[in-house]
Amino acid sequence: MSRAYNFAFIDGANLHFTYENLNWKLDYQKLRNYLKKKLNVSVAYYFIGKSEGYKDIYATLETYDYTIKLKDPSPYMTKEEYCPYCKKLIAPEIQRYKSDCDSFMTLQIMLDSHIYDKAVLVTSDGDFDNLVKRLLLQDKLRMIFAPCKKGCSWLLKSAAKGRIAFIDDYRDELEKT
């Protein structure tokens, strides 16, 4: 029997912001090695918003054998906020930028589906529930490897039908020391 040729699709912002709020640091090199050795992941795509200030981080991730997929940010306007009591403006409308990688990641998963045996999704975002259902129907889902149990979407857990594990359960193996 030949070795599986699996791809990982990592929701970089979801992973990063989860571990920014926990009391331990994820070691991205250990994660990549875990994906390679335990889940037979040959290619690990890391989807993240493009930002000039993070070039060093992208380069480091590439040295760990991640394939970085950058999404250009799109501008949006915040809403003005007023004090509910005095009606005074407390936060003006301002322009911000956001890189929504969900559709970018979904498209890559579908485009590559004829190449890989199974997909490993690293996310806890419920927006991927229909994609997970589709991958299960096509027998293309290896598993969801969600960053954390507590913040994982119920929709994603339900769609995965038991094919889900949580990175925080592997803290001993994946924590940065």
C-alpha positions as CSV (number, residue, x, y, z in Angstrom):
1,M,0.0,0.0,0.0
2,S,1.4,3.4,-1.0
3,R,1.8,6.3,1.5
4,A,-1.0,8.9,1.4
5,Y,-0.4,12.2,-0.3
6,N,-2.3,14.6,1.9
7,F,-2.4,18.4,1.8
8,A,-3.0,20.7,4.8
9,F,-4.9,24.0,4.4
10,I,-4.2,26.3,7.3
11,D,-6.4,29.3,8.2
12,G,-3.4,31.3,9.4
13,A,-5.4,34.2,11.0
14,N,-7.6,31.8,12.9
15,L,-4.6,29.8,14.1
16,H,-2.5,32.9,15.0
17,F,-5.3,34.7,16.9
18,T,-6.3,31.6,18.8
19,Y,-2.8,31.2,20.2
20,E,-2.4,34.9,20.8
21,N,-5.2,34.5,23.4
22,L,-4.0,31.3,25.1
23,N,-1.5,30.8,27.8
24,W,1.0,28.9,25.6
25,K,2.8,29.4,22.3
26,L,2.4,27.1,19.4
27,D,5.7,26.1,17.7
28,Y,5.0,26.3,14.0
29,Q,8.0,24.1,13.1
30,K,6.7,21.4,15.4
31,L,3.3,21.7,13.9
32,R,4.6,21.2,10.4
33,N,6.6,18.2,11.5
34,Y,3.5,16.7,13.2
35,L,1.5,17.2,10.0
36,K,4.2,15.6,8.0
37,K,4.9,12.6,10.2
38,K,1.5,11.8,11.8
39,L,-0.9,12.9,9.1
40,N,1.2,12.3,6.0
41,V,0.9,15.9,4.9
42,S,3.2,16.6,1.9
43,V,2.0,20.1,1.2
44,A,1.0,22.6,3.9
45,Y,-0.6,25.8,2.6
46,Y,-0.7,28.6,5.1
47,F,-3.3,31.3,4.2
48,I,-2.8,34.7,5.6
49,G,-3.4,38.4,4.8
50,K,-0.6,40.2,3.1
51,S,1.1,42.8,5.3
52,E,4.5,44.5,4.7
53,G,5.3,44.2,8.5
54,Y,5.1,40.4,8.4
55,K,7.6,39.6,5.7
56,D,10.0,38.0,8.2
57,I,7.3,35.8,9.6
58,Y,6.4,34.6,6.1
59,A,10.0,33.8,5.3
60,T,10.4,31.9,8.6
61,L,7.2,29.8,7.9
62,E,8.6,29.0,4.4
63,T,11.8,27.7,6.0
64,Y,9.6,25.3,8.0
65,D,8.2,24.0,4.7
66,Y,4.9,25.9,4.6
67,T,3.6,27.2,1.3
68,I,2.5,30.7,2.0
69,K,-0.7,31.9,0.2
70,L,-1.1,35.7,0.7
71,K,-4.3,37.6,0.2
72,D,-4.3,41.3,-0.5
73,P,-6.2,43.3,2.1
74,S,-9.5,45.1,1.1
75,P,-10.5,48.4,2.6
76,Y,-13.7,48.8,4.6
77,M,-15.2,51.5,6.7
78,T,-16.0,51.1,10.4
79,K,-19.3,52.4,11.7
80,E,-19.5,55.5,13.8
81,E,-20.3,54.8,17.5
82,Y,-22.3,57.1,19.7
83,C,-22.7,57.2,23.5
84,P,-26.1,55.6,24.2
85,Y,-26.7,58.2,26.9
86,C,-25.5,61.6,25.6
87,K,-25.4,60.7,21.9
88,K,-21.9,62.1,21.6
89,L,-19.7,60.6,18.9
90,I,-17.2,58.3,20.7
91,A,-15.7,56.5,17.7
92,P,-15.6,58.1,14.2
93,E,-15.9,56.2,11.0
94,I,-12.5,55.2,9.8
95,Q,-11.0,53.1,7.0
96,R,-9.5,49.7,8.0
97,Y,-8.2,46.8,6.0
98,K,-9.1,43.1,6.1
99,S,-7.9,40.1,4.3
100,D,-10.7,37.5,4.2
101,C,-8.9,34.3,3.3
102,D,-11.9,31.9,3.7
103,S,-13.0,31.9,0.0
104,F,-9.3,32.0,-1.1
105,M,-8.6,28.8,1.0
106,T,-11.9,27.1,-0.2
107,L,-11.0,27.7,-3.8
108,Q,-7.5,26.3,-3.3
109,I,-9.0,23.2,-1.6
110,M,-11.3,22.6,-4.5
111,L,-8.8,23.3,-7.3
112,D,-6.2,20.9,-5.7
113,S,-8.7,18.1,-4.9
114,H,-7.6,16.0,-7.9
115,I,-4.0,16.2,-6.7
116,Y,-4.2,15.2,-3.0
117,D,-5.6,12.0,-1.4
118,K,-7.1,13.7,1.6
119,A,-7.3,17.3,3.0
120,V,-6.4,18.3,6.6
121,L,-8.1,21.6,7.5
122,V,-6.5,23.6,10.3
123,T,-9.3,26.0,11.4
124,S,-12.1,26.4,13.9
125,D,-14.2,28.6,11.7
126,G,-17.8,27.6,11.1
127,D,-17.7,29.2,7.7
128,F,-16.1,26.0,6.4
129,D,-19.0,23.7,7.4
130,N,-20.4,23.3,3.9
131,L,-16.9,22.7,2.5
132,V,-16.3,20.0,5.1
133,K,-19.6,18.3,4.2
134,R,-18.6,18.4,0.5
135,L,-15.2,16.9,1.2
136,L,-16.7,14.1,3.3
137,L,-19.1,13.3,0.4
138,Q,-16.1,13.1,-2.0
139,D,-14.1,11.0,0.6
140,K,-11.5,13.8,0.5
141,L,-11.4,14.8,4.2
142,R,-8.7,13.3,6.4
143,M,-9.6,15.5,9.4
144,I,-10.1,19.0,10.9
145,F,-7.3,19.9,13.2
146,A,-8.9,22.8,15.1
147,P,-6.7,25.1,17.2
148,C,-8.7,24.9,20.3
149,K,-11.8,23.1,21.7
150,K,-13.3,26.0,23.4
151,G,-13.4,28.4,20.5
152,C,-14.3,25.8,17.8
153,S,-17.5,26.5,15.9
154,W,-20.4,24.1,16.7
155,L,-21.2,24.1,12.9
156,L,-17.7,22.9,12.1
157,K,-17.7,20.2,14.8
158,S,-21.1,18.9,13.5
159,A,-20.0,18.9,9.9
160,A,-16.8,17.0,10.6
161,K,-18.8,14.0,11.9
162,G,-16.1,12.9,14.4
163,R,-13.2,13.7,12.1
164,I,-11.9,16.4,14.3
165,A,-9.0,16.8,16.7
166,F,-7.8,19.8,18.7
167,I,-4.3,21.2,18.7
168,D,-4.6,22.1,22.3
169,D,-4.8,18.4,23.1
170,Y,-1.3,18.0,21.7
171,R,0.3,20.8,23.8
172,D,3.1,18.5,25.1
173,E,4.2,17.8,21.5
174,L,3.5,21.2,19.9
175,E,4.3,23.9,22.5
176,K,7.2,26.3,21.8
177,T,9.9,25.7,24.4
